[in-house]
Amino acid sequence: MTNIFLCVLCGCFFASLREIAFEVVMLFEIGVVLAKGLVVTLLLLGAGAYMTLIERVLMARMQLRLGPNRVGPFGLLQPIADGIKLLCKESFQPANIETFTYWLAPGISLFIALFVFVLIPFGGTVELWGHQIDLRIADVNAGIVFLLAFSSLAVYGVVLAGWSSNNRYSLLGGLRGTAQMISYEIPMGISLLTVILSAGTLSLPGIVEAQRDHWFIWTNPIGFLIYLTTAFAETNRAPFDMPEAEQELTGGYHTEYGGMKFAVFFLAEYINIIAVSAIAVTLFLGGWHGPGDIPVLWFLVKVAFFIFFFMWVRATMPRFRYDQLMSFGWKVLVPLATVNLILTAYFTMV
């Protein structure tokens, strides 16, 4: 009887140890995910702030101006000075607004811009303290579907800001942003379907691995160009910056925002540029693949190229008229994306 009791006691003891070990492993994995999320968030916030400086310097060089070069060596402290200035500005809000939504809208834009990076893979795996760490925050089997779903929610920040401000110009800018998002989300989704057909998977790491031998930009150039065009519209960047057209709407959806609330909108815009660039690299330019064993570096170099291209287009092209913008989306991009999808499906099946 004593032996049976000791056996049961030992079994319970080892079962408890196993459960404790399992919980420790789970806590470690959760801690790793939180740490990766925190690091990525801090890097993106810093990158978004310094993209304002990079864009101002690049546009100044393209337009034969000096640009910001006074605050710190080579003007490197200009974003910090701008942040302090905006933080110290008097906080105001118009009368007769929807207060809760008015304050919530900038947070929605920033949260959605950051959340997209939960799904984007930055590289393969690295070994840390004897553990294999994935260079991505989360791996979802249907990652491309979640990516498209969450990226489309960014328009809520724009339309809610325009509606809650109790300003006709702001409301018109928010409505423009909504119509633009709906019009260009369709060809973007169709272009992503061609990537899914070519890769045969919905997983973003799987799509990257499918491009180990050849990038999809070479086998699907039309899909890439459609995605690139819609990416400008999704981020409200020139020549598709109709929701904030200064000459027509005095500022559009953010007319009634100042100080840090204004800064949050533009920080979200720059992080969105990084996001659509990272998605383009993941889906069409082979992700982290490149010569040598430096996957993260190759990923960052490709993303930096796209960011430069966004700034180059802003300094080069004039803004579309709104009727031209809508006609181009529905009469050109949607039919072209549909034909490209049919051809991709045909050649994939053959």
MIPAMI-563005 format. One record per residue: residue in three letters; x, y, z negated of N, C-alpha, C in turn. Coordinates in steps of 0.02 Angstrom, whole numbers, padded with zeros to 5 digits, always signed. Layout:
<recs>
ALAXYZXYZXYZ;...
</recs>
This chain:
<recs>
MET+00042-00061+00000+00000+00000+00000+00043+00062+00000;THR+00096+00059-00039+00142+00116-00042+00175+00129+00025;ASN+00194+00074+00060+00226+00082+00125+00179+00114+00175;ILE+00115+00093+00173+00066+00123+00219+00058+00197+00205;PHE+00057+00215+00140+00049+00286+00121+00109+00326+00146;LEU+00170+00297+00139+00231+00332+00161+00231+00340+00237;CYS+00208+00289+00273+00206+00293+00346+00158+00348+00368;VAL+00099+00351+00337+00050+00403+00354+00078+00471+00339;LEU+00111+00477+00280+00140+00542+00260+00194+00564+00309;CYS+00237+00518+00330+00290+00534+00378+00260+00553+00446;GLY+00207+00516+00466+00175+00533+00529+00146+00602+00529;CYS+00112+00620+00473+00083+00687+00468+00138+00740+00468;PHE+00195+00724+00435+00250+00771+00431+00279+00785+00500;PHE+00291+00731+00538+00320+00740+00605+00270+00772+00653;ALA+00206+00757+00645+00155+00790+00687+00153+00864+00673;SER+00160+00882+00609+00161+00954+00591+00222+00988+00621;LEU+00280+00952+00617+00341+00981+00647+00333+00991+00722;ARG+00300+00942+00755+00290+00949+00826+00245+01008+00843;GLU+00192+01017+00803+00147+01074+00814+00183+01140+00801;ILE+00224+01141+00748+00262+01202+00733+00310+01218+00790;ALA+00344+01166+00816+00391+01177+00871+00354+01202+00933;PHE+00295+01173+00945+00255+01195+01003+00234+01268+00995;GLU+00214+01287+00935+00194+01356+00923+00253+01404+00930;VAL+00312+01381+00906+00372+01423+00913+00388+01434+00987;VAL+00384+01380+01026+00396+01387+01098+00346+01434+01130;MET+00282+01427+01111+00231+01471+01139+00243+01544+01120;LEU+00262+01555+01056+00277+01623+01034+00337+01651+01072;PHE+00387+01609+01084+00446+01632+01122+00425+01651+01193;GLU+00383+01610+01225+00361+01625+01293+00320+01689+01295;ILE+00276+01697+01246+00236+01759+01242+00282+01819+01232;GLY+00332+01810+01188+00379+01865+01176+00419+01883+01239;VAL+00437+01832+01278+00473+01845+01341+00429+01884+01390;VAL+00366+01863+01395+00320+01898+01440+00311+01971+01418;LEU+00301+01982+01353+00293+02050+01328+00356+02091+01339;ALA+00414+02060+01328+00477+02096+01339+00485+02115+01412;LYS+00470+02068+01457+00476+02084+01529+00427+02139+01548;GLY+00366+02136+01521+00318+02188+01536+00340+02256+01511;LEU+00369+02258+01451+00393+02321+01423+00450+02350+01464;VAL+00497+02306+01483+00554+02330+01522+00532+02357+01590;VAL+00487+02319+01624+00463+02341+01689+00425+02406+01683;THR+00383+02413+01631+00345+02475+01622+00391+02535+01611;LEU+00441+02528+01568+00487+02583+01556+00527+02601+01619;LEU+00549+02550+01656+00585+02564+01718+00541+02600+01769;LEU+00478+02579+01773+00433+02611+01822+00418+02683+01802;LEU+00408+02696+01738+00395+02764+01717+00455+02809+01732;GLY+00515+02783+01719+00574+02822+01735+00583+02831+01809;ALA+00570+02778+01848+00577+02783+01921+00526+02831+01950;GLY+00464+02828+01924+00413+02874+01949+00431+02947+01936;ALA+00460+02961+01877+00481+03029+01861+00536+03052+01908;TYR+00586+03009+01919+00643+03030+01960+00628+03028+02035;MET+00574+02994+02055+00554+02998+02125+00532+03068+02144;THR+00506+03106+02096+00489+03176+02111+00551+03214+02131;LEU+00606+03202+02096+00669+03236+02112+00696+03212+02179;ILE+00695+03147+02191+00720+03119+02253+00682+03147+02313;GLU+00615+03149+02306+00575+03174+02362+00589+03248+02375;ARG+00595+03288+02322+00608+03359+02332+00676+03370+02364;VAL+00726+03331+02344+00793+03338+02373+00793+03316+02447;LEU+00761+03258+02461+00760+03234+02530+00722+03282+02576;MET+00665+03306+02554+00627+03353+02595+00665+03418+02605;ALA+00702+03440+02554+00742+03500+02562+00796+03490+02615;ARG+00829+03432+02614+00881+03418+02664+00851+03415+02734;MET+00793+03384+02740+00761+03377+02806+00737+03445+02832;GLN+00721+03490+02787+00695+03556+02807+00747+03611+02799;LEU+00811+03592+02792+00867+03639+02787+00859+03687+02729;ARG+00841+03660+02671+00837+03698+02609+00884+03666+02558;LEU+00893+03700+02502+00937+03674+02450+00902+03624+02404;GLY+00840+03638+02385+00806+03594+02339+00829+03606+02267;PRO+00802+03568+02219+00820+03578+02148+00892+03557+02135;ASN+00933+03602+02110+01004+03586+02096+01031+03625+02037;ARG+00988+03653+01995+01010+03697+01942+01010+03664+01873;VAL+00962+03620+01861+00955+03592+01794+00997+03529+01789;GLY+01053+03534+01753+01098+03477+01747+01141+03468+01809;PRO+01189+03422+01807+01232+03410+01865+01192+03384+01924;PHE+01198+03418+01981+01162+03401+02042+01086+03401+02032;GLY+01062+03436+01981+00990+03440+01969+00960+03377+01939;LEU+01001+03333+01910+00977+03268+01886+00932+03274+01825;LEU+00934+03330+01790+00891+03338+01731+00826+03374+01748;GLN+00813+03387+01811+00752+03423+01831+00688+03386+01811;PRO+00683+03319+01821+00621+03285+01799+00609+03291+01724;ILE+00663+03289+01684+00655+03297+01612+00630+03367+01595;ALA+00658+03417+01628+00635+03486+01618+00562+03494+01638;ASP+00543+03464+01694+00473+03468+01716+00427+03433+01666;GLY+00449+03376+01640+00408+03341+01590+00398+03382+01527;ILE+00452+03413+01503+00446+03455+01443+00400+03514+01456;LYS+00407+03544+01515+00363+03601+01533+00290+03580+01533;LEU+00274+03524+01564+00204+03502+01567+00178+03481+01498;LEU+00222+03452+01458+00202+03431+01391+00186+03490+01347;CYS+00221+03546+01357+00212+03605+01315+00157+03652+01340;LYS+00129+03637+01398+00076+03680+01424+00013+03674+01382;GLU-00024+03728+01380-00088+03727+01343-00136+03678+01375;SER-00166+03635+01334-00215+03587+01359-00283+03620+01364;PHE-00313+03617+01422-00378+03648+01432-00425+03599+01466;GLN-00488+03613+01463-00537+03574+01501-00596+03619+01518;PRO-00625+03610+01577-00681+03653+01598-00742+03642+01554;ALA-00788+03688+01559-00852+03682+01522-00898+03634+01559;ASN-00943+03603+01520-00996+03561+01548-00969+03501+01588;ILE-00915+03471+01563-00888+03411+01596-00911+03349+01559;GLU-00900+03291+01589-00911+03227+01556-00845+03210+01521;THR-00840+03228+01457-00775+03230+01423-00740+03163+01422;PHE-00775+03109+01404-00742+03044+01398-00713+03022+01465;THR-00752+03027+01519-00728+03007+01585-00673+03053+01609;TYR-00678+03117+01593-00627+03166+01613-00559+03147+01586;TRP-00556+03126+01523-00493+03106+01493-00472+03036+01512;LEU-00520+02993+01529-00505+02923+01545-00476+02916+01615;ALA-00497+02958+01662-00479+02950+01733-00403+02946+01744;PRO-00363+02992+01717-00290+02985+01728-00262+02919+01702;GLY-00287+02897+01644-00264+02834+01616-00280+02775+01660;ILE-00340+02775+01692-00358+02721+01738-00309+02718+01796;SER-00294+02776+01826-00248+02777+01883-00179+02749+01863;LEU-00154+02769+01806-00088+02746+01785-00088+02672+01766;PHE-00140+02649+01731-00144+02579+01711-00147+02533+01771;ILE-00188+02549+01820-00193+02506+01880-00128+02505+01918;ALA-00094+02564+01923-00030+02566+01958+00021+02521+01925;LEU+00023+02521+01858+00070+02479+01822+00050+02405+01823;PHE-00015+02391+01821-00038+02322+01815-00020+02281+01876;VAL-00016+02313+01934+00000+02276+01995+00066+02239+01989;PHE+00113+02266+01950+00180+02236+01945+00180+02173+01901;VAL+00125+02158+01869+00120+02095+01832+00128+02035+01880;LEU+00106+02043+01942+00104+01987+01989+00162+01986+02038;ILE+00199+02040+02045+00251+02044+02096+00314+02009+02072;PRO+00340+01960+02110+00403+01927+02091+00463+01967+02114;PHE+00511+01978+02068+00570+02018+02084+00629+01974+02104;GLY+00624+01910+02090+00678+01864+02106+00659+01793+02087;GLY+00707+01748+02088+00693+01678+02070+00694+01669+01995;THR+00740+01629+01970+00746+01616+01898+00818+01627+01877;VAL+00827+01649+01815+00893+01657+01785+00893+01621+01718;GLU+00953+01602+01696+00958+01566+01632+00977+01615+01577;LEU+00939+01614+01523+00951+01659+01466+00944+01618+01402;TRP+01000+01613+01363+00999+01576+01300+00974+01504+01309;GLY+00995+01473+01364+00976+01404+01376+00906+01395+01404;HIS+00870+01450+01418+00802+01446+01445+00801+01476+01516;GLN+00761+01446+01558+00751+01472+01626+00698+01527+01623;ILE+00719+01588+01642+00674+01646+01640+00656+01666+01711;ASP+00591+01666+01727+00569+01689+01792+00573+01765+01796;LEU+00596+01790+01853+00600+01862+01863+00533+01888+01889;ARG+00482+01871+01854+00414+01898+01866+00377+01892+01800;ILE+00329+01935+01791+00293+01935+01727+00243+01878+01724;ALA+00207+01865+01778+00158+01811+01779+00156+01780+01849;ASP+00143+01715+01851+00136+01679+01914+00065+01652+01919;VAL+00026+01683+01962-00044+01663+01972-00049+01628+02039;ASN-00084+01571+02040-00089+01533+02102-00119+01574+02159;ALA-00172+01611+02143-00204+01654+02193-00181+01726+02184;GLY-00115+01735+02178-00088+01801+02163-00106+01855+02212;ILE-00107+01838+02277-00120+01889+02327-00193+01914+02323;VAL-00238+01870+02301-00308+01890+02292-00314+01939+02233;PHE-00283+01921+02177-00283+01966+02119-00250+02032+02136;LEU-00197+02030+02175-00161+02090+02194-00206+02137+02233;LEU-00241+02110+02282-00286+02151+02322-00344+02177+02281;ALA-00370+02136+02235-00426+02157+02193-00407+02214+02146;PHE-00351+02207+02112-00333+02258+02063-00307+02322+02095;SER-00272+02316+02152-00248+02377+02185-00306+02419+02211;SER-00362+02388+02229-00419+02426+02253-00455+02464+02197;LEU-00442+02445+02134-00474+02480+02078-00445+02549+02065;ALA-00389+02564+02096-00356+02629+02085-00401+02687+02104;VAL-00447+02676+02151-00490+02731+02173-00537+02754+02118;TYR-00549+02712+02068-00593+02732+02014-00565+02793+01977;GLY-00500+02795+01968-00470+02853+01935-00483+02917+01974;VAL-00479+02912+02040-00490+02971+02084-00563+02993+02082;VAL-00609+02947+02093-00679+02966+02098-00707+02988+02031;LEU-00685+02956+01977-00710+02976+01911-00682+03044+01891;ALA-00620+03058+01911-00592+03125+01897-00630+03178+01935;GLY-00647+03165+01997-00684+03214+02036-00754+03225+02010;TRP-00787+03170+01989-00856+03176+01966-00860+03209+01897;SER-00815+03191+01853-00819+03215+01784-00797+03287+01776;SER-00763+03316+01825-00735+03383+01818-00787+03438+01826;ASN-00847+03421+01850-00900+03471+01860-00876+03526+01907;ASN-00843+03504+01961-00816+03550+02011-00832+03522+02080;ARG-00861+03562+02123-00882+03537+02189-00822+03516+02231;TYR-00768+03553+02228-00708+03534+02265-00681+03467+02239;SER-00680+03459+02174-00656+03396+02145-00701+03338+02165;LEU-00766+03349+02163-00813+03296+02181-00803+03276+02254;LEU-00794+03325+02298-00783+03310+02369-00719+03271+02379;GLY-00666+03290+02341-00604+03252+02346-00611+03180+02322;GLY-00649+03169+02268-00661+03102+02244-00700+03060+02295;LEU-00751+03090+02326-00789+03054+02377-00747+03038+02438;ARG-00704+03085+02457-00659+03071+02512-00613+03012+02496;GLY-00588+03011+02434-00545+02956+02415-00581+02889+02418;THR-00644+02888+02397-00683+02826+02398-00694+02803+02470;ALA-00716+02848+02513-00729+02829+02583-00664+02806+02617;GLN-00610+02840+02602-00546+02821+02631-00524+02752+02607;MET-00533+02738+02543-00514+02673+02516-00555+02617+02548;ILE-00621+02627+02554-00663+02575+02585-00643+02563+02657;SER-00629+02618+02694-00614+02612+02765-00549+02576+02777;TYR-00499+02589+02737-00433+02560+02749-00419+02497+02709;GLU-00461+02482+02660-00453+02419+02623-00470+02360+02668;ILE-00516+02369+02715-00537+02314+02758-00480+02292+02804;PRO-00450+02336+02844-00393+02313+02885-00334+02289+02844;MET-00324+02318+02784-00270+02293+02742-00283+02220+02721;GLY-00344+02206+02700-00361+02137+02681-00354+02089+02739;ILE-00374+02110+02799-00368+02066+02857-00295+02053+02873;SER-00252+02105+02867-00181+02095+02880-00150+02048+02829;LEU-00174+02049+02767-00148+02003+02716-00172+01931+02731;LEU-00230+01924+02762-00253+01857+02781-00205+01825+02831;THR-00177+01865+02875-00129+01837+02923-00067+01810+02887;VAL-00047+01844+02833+00010+01820+02794-00007+01754+02760;ILE-00068+01749+02734-00089+01687+02701-00090+01629+02751;LEU-00114+01642+02812-00114+01590+02863-00044+01568+02881;SER+00002+01616+02886+00071+01599+02905+00107+01561+02850;ALA+00094+01580+02787+00129+01549+02731+00095+01485+02707;GLY+00029+01482+02715-00008+01423+02692-00017+01420+02618;THR-00013+01478+02584-00021+01480+02511-00044+01549+02491;LEU-00077+01553+02432-00098+01617+02403-00050+01641+02350;SER+00000+01601+02333+00048+01619+02281+00101+01665+02310;LEU+00115+01719+02275+00166+01767+02299+00235+01736+02302;PRO+00258+01699+02249+00322+01665+02256+00323+01614+02313;GLY+00266+01582+02325+00261+01535+02381+00268+01571+02448;ILE+00239+01631+02454+00245+01670+02515+00318+01690+02527;VAL+00352+01709+02473+00422+01727+02479+00463+01668+02502;GLU+00451+01609+02472+00489+01549+02491+00475+01529+02563;ALA+00414+01543+02588+00397+01528+02657+00437+01571+02706;GLN+00467+01625+02682+00507+01669+02724+00582+01658+02716;ARG+00601+01602+02689+00672+01588+02678+00711+01587+02744;ASP+00680+01559+02796+00713+01553+02861+00699+01612+02907;HIS+00639+01640+02903+00622+01697+02946+00570+01740+02910;TRP+00579+01805+02914+00533+01852+02883+00471+01860+02926;PHE+00415+01872+02894+00352+01879+02930+00347+01943+02971;ILE+00392+01992+02957+00391+02053+02997+00409+02037+03070;TRP+00449+01983+03081+00468+01965+03149+00414+01923+03183;THR+00380+01881+03146+00329+01838+03176+00260+01872+03176;ASN+00251+01924+03135+00186+01957+03131+00195+02033+03127;PRO+00226+02064+03178+00239+02136+03175+00177+02178+03174;ILE+00124+02156+03209+00062+02196+03210+00031+02198+03140;GLY+00030+02140+03106+00004+02139+03037+00044+02184+02991;PHE+00110+02185+03001+00152+02228+02960+00137+02302+02972;LEU+00130+02322+03035+00115+02392+03050+00046+02412+03024;ILE-00002+02366+03027-00069+02381+03000-00064+02391+02924;TYR-00028+02345+02891-00021+02353+02819+00014+02418+02801;LEU+00067+02434+02838+00105+02495+02823+00061+02557+02831;THR+00020+02558+02883-00025+02615+02894-00076+02621+02838;THR-00106+02565+02820-00157+02567+02767-00126+02583+02699;ALA-00061+02566+02690-00028+02581+02627-00024+02657+02617;PHE-00013+02695+02670-00013+02768+02665-00081+02793+02643;ALA-00134+02763+02671-00201+02785+02653-00219+02764+02582;GLU-00196+02705+02561-00212+02681+02494-00180+02724+02440;THR-00122+02752+02454-00086+02793+02406-00101+02867+02413;ASN-00146+02885+02460-00164+02955+02471-00103+02998+02489;ARG-00059+02970+02528+00001+03006+02548-00008+03035+02618;ALA+00029+03090+02632+00028+03119+02699+00048+03067+02750;PRO+00014+03064+02807-00037+03111+02832-00109+03091+02812;PHE-00117+03051+02759-00183+03030+02737-00202+03060+02669;ASP-00175+03117+02652-00188+03146+02585-00250+03190+02585;MET-00305+03163+02610-00367+03201+02615-00401+03213+02547;PRO-00396+03168+02498-00429+03182+02433-00402+03242+02396;GLU-00343+03267+02414-00314+03324+02378-00292+03379+02426;ALA-00322+03382+02485-00302+03430+02536-00305+03501+02508;GLU-00247+03532+02496-00245+03597+02463-00279+03651+02505;GLN-00269+03649+02571-00297+03702+02613-00373+03700+02615;GLU-00402+03643+02599-00475+03636+02603-00508+03632+02535;LEU-00475+03597+02487-00508+03581+02423-00471+03611+02363;THR-00423+03654+02374-00383+03687+02322-00345+03638+02278;GLY-00349+03575+02289-00315+03525+02248-00354+03460+02245;GLY-00417+03462+02267-00457+03401+02268-00475+03376+02200;TYR-00471+03310+02190-00496+03278+02130-00460+03301+02067;HIS-00398+03326+02072-00362+03347+02011-00361+03424+02004;THR-00407+03458+02036-00408+03531+02031-00414+03555+01959;GLU-00455+03522+01919-00468+03544+01851-00422+03511+01799;TYR-00368+03481+01822-00322+03448+01776-00256+03488+01773;GLY-00230+03495+01713-00166+03529+01703-00124+03495+01650;GLY-00063+03518+01642-00019+03489+01591-00004+03416+01603;MET-00004+03377+01550+00014+03306+01555-00039+03266+01592;LYS-00101+03287+01590-00153+03251+01628-00138+03255+01703;PHE-00118+03314+01725-00097+03323+01794-00036+03280+01810;ALA+00012+03278+01764+00073+03239+01774+00058+03165+01779;VAL+00010+03140+01740-00006+03069+01741-00033+03048+01809;PHE-00074+03091+01841-00100+03075+01907-00043+03067+01957;PHE+00005+03113+01955+00059+03109+02004+00109+03055+01987;LEU+00117+03040+01923+00158+02983+01904+00127+02918+01931;ALA+00061+02913+01926+00026+02854+01953+00034+02850+02028;GLU+00033+02908+02063+00041+02908+02135+00109+02881+02155;TYR+00161+02903+02121+00228+02880+02138+00238+02807+02120;ILE+00209+02784+02065+00214+02713+02049+00175+02672+02099;ASN+00120+02698+02125+00084+02664+02179+00126+02657+02241;ILE+00167+02707+02256+00211+02703+02314+00261+02645+02303;ILE+00289+02640+02242+00334+02584+02228+00296+02518+02235;ALA+00233+02517+02212+00194+02455+02214+00182+02432+02285;VAL+00157+02476+02329+00143+02455+02398+00208+02438+02435;SER+00263+02471+02416+00328+02454+02446+00349+02385+02424;ALA+00341+02369+02359+00359+02303+02334+00316+02249+02365;ILE+00252+02264+02376+00207+02215+02408+00229+02203+02481;ALA+00247+02257+02516+00271+02250+02585+00334+02207+02589;VAL+00380+02218+02542+00441+02178+02540+00425+02105+02526;THR+00378+02093+02479+00361+02024+02461+00327+01988+02518;LEU+00283+02021+02554+00242+01987+02604+00273+01985+02673;PHE+00315+02033+02690+00339+02038+02758+00416+02038+02765;LEU+00453+02057+02713+00525+02063+02719+00563+02011+02677;GLY+00532+01956+02663+00567+01901+02630+00579+01909+02556;GLY+00548+01958+02524+00555+01965+02452+00628+01975+02431;TRP+00652+01932+02386+00720+01940+02359+00773+01904+02402;HIS+00753+01873+02457+00801+01837+02498+00848+01884+02535;GLY+00912+01866+02536+00963+01904+02571+01030+01870+02563;PRO+01081+01896+02597+01147+01865+02592+01174+01869+02521;GLY+01209+01816+02500+01239+01816+02434+01190+01798+02380;ASP+01215+01793+02320+01175+01773+02262+01157+01834+02220;ILE+01124+01883+02252+01104+01945+02218+01031+01960+02234;PRO+00985+01917+02214+00915+01924+02235+00883+01989+02214;VAL+00892+02010+02151+00859+02070+02127+00885+02132+02164;LEU+00949+02133+02179+00978+02189+02215+00948+02195+02284;TRP+00941+02140+02319+00912+02142+02386+00840+02166+02383;PHE+00803+02143+02333+00734+02165+02325+00731+02241+02315;LEU+00774+02267+02272+00773+02339+02258+00795+02380+02319;VAL+00843+02354+02357+00866+02390+02417+00809+02395+02468;LYS+00773+02340+02477+00717+02341+02525+00662+02388+02502;VAL+00646+02387+02437+00595+02433+02411+00617+02505+02419;ALA+00681+02519+02406+00707+02588+02413+00701+02612+02486;PHE+00711+02567+02534+00703+02587+02604+00631+02609+02618;PHE+00582+02572+02593+00513+02590+02604+00495+02656+02570;ILE+00521+02666+02509+00508+02729+02474+00536+02788+02514;PHE+00597+02780+02541+00625+02832+02584+00581+02844+02645;PHE+00554+02791+02674+00511+02799+02732+00448+02839+02715;PHE+00418+02826+02657+00360+02864+02635+00376+02939+02632;MET+00434+02955+02604+00453+03025+02597+00469+03056+02664;TRP+00499+03017+02708+00517+03041+02774+00453+03059+02813;VAL+00402+03017+02810+00340+03030+02845+00306+03093+02818;ARG+00308+03102+02752+00277+03162+02723+00310+03226+02749;ALA+00376+03224+02757+00411+03283+02781+00405+03294+02856;THR+00377+03244+02891+00377+03246+02965+00308+03258+02994;MET+00258+03221+02970+00193+03220+03004+00143+03267+02972;PRO+00101+03300+03012+00047+03342+02985-00012+03300+02963;ARG-00055+03329+02923-00113+03293+02897-00165+03283+02953;PHE-00197+03226+02953-00253+03213+02999-00314+03255+02980;ARG-00357+03268+03028-00424+03292+03011-00463+03233+02983;TYR-00514+03248+02943-00549+03193+02910-00585+03148+02960;ASP-00614+03177+03013-00648+03136+03062-00598+03092+03100;GLN-00537+03118+03112-00486+03077+03144-00465+03019+03099;LEU-00459+03033+03034-00440+02981+02986-00491+02924+02986;MET-00555+02941+02983-00606+02889+02980-00612+02851+03046;SER-00607+02888+03102-00612+02855+03167-00553+02807+03178;PHE-00494+02828+03156-00436+02785+03165-00443+02721+03124;GLY-00471+02727+03064-00480+02667+03022-00529+02618+03051;TRP-00588+02642+03072-00642+02598+03093-00636+02578+03167;LYS-00613+02623+03210-00613+02610+03282-00547+02581+03308;VAL-00494+02588+03269-00429+02563+03292-00403+02507+03247;LEU-00396+02521+03182-00364+02473+03138-00407+02410+03126;VAL-00472+02419+03115-00514+02360+03102-00517+02313+03162;PRO-00531+02338+03223-00529+02292+03281-00460+02261+03292;LEU-00407+02302+03286-00340+02276+03297-00323+02222+03246;ALA-00340+02233+03182-00327+02184+03130-00366+02120+03142;THR-00428+02126+03166-00469+02067+03179-00440+02025+03236;VAL-00419+02058+03290-00388+02022+03346-00323+01988+03324;ASN-00284+02024+03284-00222+01995+03259-00234+01934+03215;LEU-00287+01936+03175-00305+01879+03133-00324+01819+03175;ILE-00363+01830+03227-00384+01775+03271-00324+01744+03306;LEU-00279+01787+03332-00219+01761+03366-00174+01723+03318;THR-00166+01750+03257-00124+01715+03207-00153+01647+03190;ALA-00219+01644+03180-00252+01581+03165-00243+01531+03223;TYR-00248+01556+03284-00241+01512+03342-00171+01482+03346;PHE-00120+01526+03341-00052+01501+03348-00031+01460+03287;THR-00061+01473+03229-00046+01431+03171-00074+01361+03180;MET-00135+01357+03207-00165+01292+03218-00129+01253+03273;VAL-00107+01289+03324-00071+01256+03379-00002+01235+03357;
</recs>
